[in-house]
Amino acid sequence: MSAVAEGLELEAAAAAAEDAARDAAEAVDTGPKEPPLLAGNRLSLDLYPGGCHRLLHLCAQQPPQLLQVEFLRLSTHEDPQLLEATLARVPWSLPLLRSLVLKGGQCRDALGACLRGTLNTLPDSLSGLASLAHLDLSFNSLETLPACILEMHGLDALLLSHNRLSELPEALGALPALTFLSVTHNCLQTLPTALGALSTLQRLDLSENLLDTLPPEVGDLSSLCELSVASNQLQSLPASLVGLRSLRLLVLHSNLLTSVPAGLAHLPLLTRLDLRDNQLRDVPPELLSAPFVRLQGNPLGEASPEPPSSPGTLLVLEMPRLFLTSDVDSFPVTPQGCSVTLACGVRLQFPAGATTIPITIGYQLWLPEPGLVPLGPHDSLLSGVLELRPHGVAFQQDVGLWLLFVPPRARRCREVVIRTRTDNNWSDLDTHLEEEAPKRLWAHCQVPHFSWFLVVSRPVSNTCLVPPEGTLLCSSGHPGVKVTFPPGATEEPRQVSMQVVRMASRELRALLGEPETAVSPLLCLSQSGPPSFLRPVTVQLPLPPGVTGLSVDRSRLHLLYLAPPAATWDDITAQVVLELTHLYARFQVTHFSWYWLWYTTKTCVGGLARKAWERLRLHRVNLIALQRRRDPEQVLLQCLPRNKVDATLRRLLERYRGPEPSDTVGMFEGEQFFAAFERGIDVDADRPDCVEGRICFVFYSHLKNVKEVYVTTTLDREAQAVRGQVSFYRGTVPMEVPEEAEAARRRKDADALWMATLPIKLPRLRGSEGQGWGASLSLAPLNLGDAETGFLTQSNLLSVAGRLGPDWPAVALHLGMPYRELQRIRHEFRDDLDGQIRHMLFSWAERQAGQPGAVGLLVQALEQSDRQDVAEEVRAVLELGRRKYQDGIRRTGLASEDPALPGSLPSESPEPGQA
């Protein structure tokens, strides 16, 4: 098709689209008005459906402000022809355009993955955008780079991530102003040599492609500061990389590199070199000792050539890398240093010279408990408690520590920090986050000595050191919140910190039922040193939303004050002088605490503030109680945040069944509660978390609050099914546990600690399960073995599970369980070691039910895992079962007492694997 014909076709499509857009606009003109699409010099059309129609409609109307638009955002989830026709109008209607964002990804598939847009080319007319500096074409279907881009000589940033590009053209090097190029998540196999001609390029991201080599011309990028080629197939690096004198960040993880140029260690500005998860065996000593180099996941030292041993030659030993299994709780560290990955996923990096003498490091992962875990009122726990020993021993160089956690959903105005304990005081460390996967992050810090460590999420904390000359402290998340320290406020420098917590106005009005109530952000101020300042400090808070200094009714404005650990908010409006501006309120204080500005018609504001503050900290949760389908005596108890209930039930209901979850209740982070089985049902075995037959819990919103227990009953299950229940109560188990009738009466009290009650049903036992030769054994529904060689009942398997401890993965592998299933069990019960063991053992036993030789296989796996003690215990149980079976045979006269006669049993029982 000729250029003229193509232009006529685009014009026709544009005209038709304009007519359709005009008709649609007239049809909905009487409806509710949407927010304006055109705000200043920005036009955002990616948030609404039909963005192309809207843009064509604007182009047809030609409002004067359209010619001033510099920023345009348009979704590419449109008809391709309509999209092309619309873009063809852009250069004439928006001649001053500086930023053009044509992204897909706003729509998602059934699994939640972002869908690509339909954009696969650009009209040539876009090359006429002389002022265009920023072009974002991410999440589209481009297979080749549109030719018009190569004519945009003023382009500063080009984003092409998540397309289908297999190559880049050589003409790309003709973009003289380009400083940022991102081509991640494409199919690039090679790079053009002309890439080195981009002398102004500062940031280049080529991660998640198919590159197996880099052209030497990359070393000509004289202005390059950041280079990422992670997750490719690189096997080597060009030596020219050492010429990138401006380079600050070099990311090469997840490739196939076997060596790297030694000169990278001498780049003058390099602050981070990421070489994780490659095939590096021989790393230059300069990189091994550099603090900015990350080498985790490399087979360092394996099959490396023997170093020279001639006289006068300095032997440089490579840093060892240790991977600890679950049965190891300590490891040695020498002055050479080492990199260690613990079985629980924690990583440690000991640099060379961190210790002057060999030392043994011990570790243990503790379950979080309120007495051990220090949390502020608005903190959330994201990990278990890691103890590293010996405590307090100072290292010559800081040790790198990486803790893995699942990031919280709400991250606005919050931060993640590693908290440590020193001299019975907990403090927060300088923490950096590194992405492991889309839903898994590393929290990284440097520690000078060992103690206890955990990961918490908290409101952003701004700190400063106040000198005698005074200073100003501002909130980074809420710029209107400020604290001014005048000269002479302190004689000695003191550390002060600020945290700000916001409460949504809609949530507040729904809670209090008053539409006119509004509050400012909640301000928490703390300090070190003396409790008071020598001179008053000025605090500035923004007025509540909808309130200005010109229209405020001062009788409705209240300044509230809270001094923890008290939970009472006091109205101090009459004790301070509130200075109001158009947007802010200022007041002076001499000591720090919590401050909150309220605007309401209510008089007893303190009680309302306490109610609202509790709602800020409450998590809405549901309680579930499910029974295993194959074994109703195995009960799963869990406390789940409301938004996770449906997904968890879908995953569990293949193996469990039970009643609907409880009604939604509110729980605080770190709050204790317990589950009590009632109406004839009790816990079957002793557990460390069981007090007076009650199962104790501690609620942490980002950890799994799940436990599996085995229950029993004293009632006769042969006559009828047992219909019991499990009730959940707040607090710790009381010293005197009330009777069930008393507990039921207390549920009706206004201040009752009862939260929910869910039914538990143990089905009626069939007659054959309680009769015959095995009656004295009281066999459980799940058994391994047979009457002649001996049974392992459910209680026996529970005893074995209680003895395995951290050795369970080795036993599972020797039982023939796939490693993938082990990983799934670890993930599913990642905060519950007992749950991991029981799930592994009973899921294996269910598959082996009725199979010959299963008991012998279990004994053999225990022996191969160096657990002779448990193997001997199993043998003793089998021997006891065989004796009872023989006694039953003799009592019924089916066997002779003379072992030489036919039909008699041998005096020595066979080995378990030979029965």
Helices and strands as residue ranges (DSSP letters): H 3-27, E 38-39, E 42-45, H 51-61, G 64-68, E 71-75, H 80-93, E 99-103, G 124-128, E 134-136, G 147-151, E 157-159, G 170-174, E 180-182, G 193-197, E 203-205, G 216-220, E 226-228, G 239-243, E 249-251, G 262-266, E 272-274, H 285-288, E 293-294, E 321-323, E 330-333, E 338-341, E 347-350, E 359-366, E 380-381, E 385-389, E 399-405, E 414-422, E 425-428, E 432-437, E 440-447, E 452-459, E 461-466, E 471-474, E 482-485, E 494-501, H 505-512, E 518-519, E 522-527, E 532-542, G 554-556, E 557-562, E 570-571, G 573-575, E 579-580, E 584-591, E 594-599, H 605-617, E 618-628, E 634-641, G 642-644, H 645-652, E 656-657, E 665-668, E 672-678, E 681-683, E 690-691, E 694-698, E 705-713, E 722-730, H 740-746, E 754-762, G 767-770, G 773-777, E 784-786, E 790-792, H 794-804, G 805-807, H 808-814, H 819-828, H 833-848, H 854-864, H 868-891, G 912-914
